[in-house]
């Protein structure tokens, strides 16, 4: 499960790095923590997205039927963990021991109540990035450097090649470490009784003793990789499989990691880069242009008029965007309300069939239908309260804009839903239509009064 946590941590790490703003280390830890676990009760974190298999994690699960119970299960694809005899199930039930929110968010299995902290998330993300860069450097000198799989091979063969190369690199580092230890031991042992030449010969004999000479023949290596049967993976393997040099088939290429792209993957400019360095460079260039314009002579009247128009247009579209966001929030709340109401309709007959449970809730507190009934009732109440708060806030904003317009001498100027004044020509036309309609109404009322008979007192 640690590899899955690394995968989610790397996604949070990359999204924070893509912001480009300068922040302290503590602020970076807080940002990755928020990305990983989610912000607020309704905010989806990356851990929950992995649990559901949506957005950048789409395609990691496959539906299977259990041979014993016959139930449908969401199982993590074998190619993503390389253990053919292991089945990793995604299920909220903790008793199954598969992928659930506890295993995704807990700092360790012994401390299930402690969430994974921002520093741990950041360090795991950096580890995945380092290993991804190593694999990328290996592939730049291989047949996969163009980002395509050779004919006659599959994507699984490509991932097996990456695992083999990283395992070989890890073994070589361990061998070099052991060699240095033997050199130190040999030098210490020989310095007491022998000369420098004897110590060098002793060290050389120790280094060559037990070491195997591995040929770098490509044909032999291809055969070795083909015959290699191991489930060993490197830290960050899951992230490399989903968003690496050649992503897993069926995934969205828009989520491909920027940290896992070689310089040849770009078009030669920095337009599409999302890293912190590129964002800082773009921000510095914008500020430099602004400073240079401020120190020069003012713009001409047509240019000033153009910038005024751009400013008004930007304000208009900002207001429209705020309105669309508010509509989206209301739509989400409406969907939640409909869902809770439909679930309430499902359990309500069971509760109403047993009226004693509503009066003696303490006695029936372990009864599952009553628990669901109370939970959905509370959710409906909370959603309605939130919708009321949003409506009151919108009404206050509308009143504020109307008051501001009245203070500026435009109290009769209607305000649109986006906060933009309606043109005066449109107002004049509306007023003419309203006056004409009023004249017609007065004429009809006078005709009616003439036709109405008068009674003598």
Beta strands, then each sheet from edge to edge (+ up, - down):
strand 1: 61-65
strand 2: 72-76
sheet 1: 1+ 2-
end
